[in-house]
Amino acid sequence: MKSSIITLLLLAASPAAADELRLAGKIKEVAGGPTGRAILVTADGDSHTLAAGVGILDTELRRLAGLSVAVHGEASEGRVLVHRYELLDDGLGGRPRLGLLAQLELEGKARLVFVDEHGLAELLPDGWTKKMGAHLGARIWIVGERAGGVFRPARFGVLRAAASKEATP
């Protein structure tokens, strides 16, 4: 037990954690080249070009356009190589949650469920199965509230298609 605690303390104090860059601001998509790019504009007006790190796609970063986020990563060749990000605001005062669309059978009927990054599952309205069924397994952001045992989305965005449907990393 003591060795586990010491290991955790050493990992927390490691230089990699101390060197990680954290920037917060609003994402904008800028046209140019074959696909465009994501730019993070901080509160002081500085712009930072974002590039995908391990486990994140450039398209995913561009699809965050309009949201306020905090990115964590490292400076690399004039860009910020993003290793992870947090959603801070949807631009209308809501705090987006990040997760996946999943499906379950409820009373003999297929229903969609939003499963957030902490494992909390929220049943989505019945109409969502028809509307969003093609996006099963997709990584999405969502803002809404729970009412009557069902999560009622107000706004959402598809960030990444299901793994089997994504063409390039």
GIBEL-V165638 format. One record per residue. N is the residue number from 1. SS is DSSP state (A for helix, B for strand, O for the rest). NEAR is the number of other C-alpha atoms within 8 Angstrom. D_FIRST is the distance of its C-alpha to the first C-alpha in Angstrom with 1 decimal. Layout:
N SS NEAR D_FIRST
N SS NEAR D_FIRST
//
This chain:
1 O 4 0.0
2 A 5 3.8
3 A 6 5.5
4 A 7 5.2
5 A 8 6.5
6 A 8 8.8
7 A 8 9.9
8 A 8 10.8
9 A 8 12.6
10 A 8 14.4
11 A 8 15.5
12 A 7 16.8
13 O 8 18.7
14 O 8 20.1
15 A 6 23.9
16 A 6 24.3
17 A 9 23.0
18 A 7 25.2
19 A 7 28.2
20 O 9 28.2
21 B 9 31.5
22 B 8 31.9
23 B 8 35.4
24 B 11 36.7
25 B 11 40.2
26 B 12 42.5
27 B 15 42.8
28 B 12 46.3
29 B 11 47.6
30 B 8 50.1
31 O 7 52.7
32 O 7 53.4
33 O 5 53.1
34 O 4 52.7
35 O 6 49.9
36 O 10 49.4
37 B 12 46.3
38 B 15 43.9
39 B 12 44.2
40 B 13 42.0
41 B 12 44.1
42 O 11 42.3
43 O 7 43.7
44 O 4 45.4
45 O 6 47.3
46 O 7 45.5
47 B 8 45.3
48 B 9 42.7
49 B 11 43.2
50 B 13 40.2
51 B 11 39.2
52 B 12 36.8
53 O 11 33.6
54 O 5 31.4
55 O 6 31.5
56 O 12 34.2
57 O 10 37.9
58 A 10 40.7
59 A 8 42.5
60 A 10 39.6
61 A 14 39.7
62 A 13 43.5
63 O 10 43.2
64 O 10 41.2
65 O 11 44.5
66 O 9 45.3
67 O 12 41.8
68 B 13 39.9
69 B 13 36.6
70 B 12 33.9
71 B 13 33.3
72 B 12 30.4
73 B 13 31.2
74 B 11 32.9
75 B 9 36.4
76 B 7 38.1
77 O 4 41.9
78 O 6 43.1
79 B 10 40.9
80 B 12 37.6
81 B 12 35.5
82 B 14 33.6
83 B 13 30.1
84 B 9 29.7
85 B 9 31.6
86 B 7 31.6
87 B 13 34.7
88 B 10 35.9
89 B 12 39.4
90 O 13 42.0
91 O 8 44.9
92 O 5 46.1
93 O 6 43.4
94 O 8 41.1
95 O 9 37.4
96 O 11 37.1
97 B 10 34.2
98 B 11 33.3
99 B 11 32.8
100 B 13 34.6
101 B 14 37.5
102 B 10 36.9
103 B 9 39.2
104 B 8 39.1
105 B 8 41.8
106 B 7 42.7
107 O 4 45.6
108 O 5 46.9
109 B 6 46.9
110 B 9 44.8
111 B 13 43.1
112 B 15 41.2
113 B 12 37.8
114 B 12 36.1
115 B 13 32.3
116 B 11 30.7
117 O 9 27.9
118 O 5 25.5
119 O 6 26.7
120 O 7 29.2
121 B 8 32.4
122 B 9 35.8
123 B 11 38.9
124 B 13 41.7
125 O 10 45.4
126 O 7 47.4
127 A 6 49.5
128 A 11 46.6
129 A 11 46.4
130 A 6 49.9
131 A 7 49.5
132 A 8 46.1
133 A 9 45.7
134 A 5 46.5
135 A 9 43.4
136 O 11 40.9
137 O 10 37.6
138 O 13 38.6
139 B 13 36.3
140 B 13 38.0
141 B 12 37.8
142 B 12 39.2
143 B 13 40.2
144 B 9 41.4
145 B 8 40.9
146 B 8 40.2
147 B 7 43.4
148 O 4 44.0
149 O 6 40.9
150 B 10 41.6
151 B 12 40.4
152 B 10 43.7
153 B 10 43.4
154 B 8 45.5
155 B 7 44.8
156 B 9 42.9
157 B 8 42.9
158 B 10 42.0
159 B 13 40.0
160 B 11 39.5
161 O 12 41.1
162 O 11 39.1
163 A 7 37.6
164 A 5 40.4
165 A 6 43.0
166 O 9 41.9
167 O 4 44.2
168 O 3 42.4
169 O 5 39.0
//
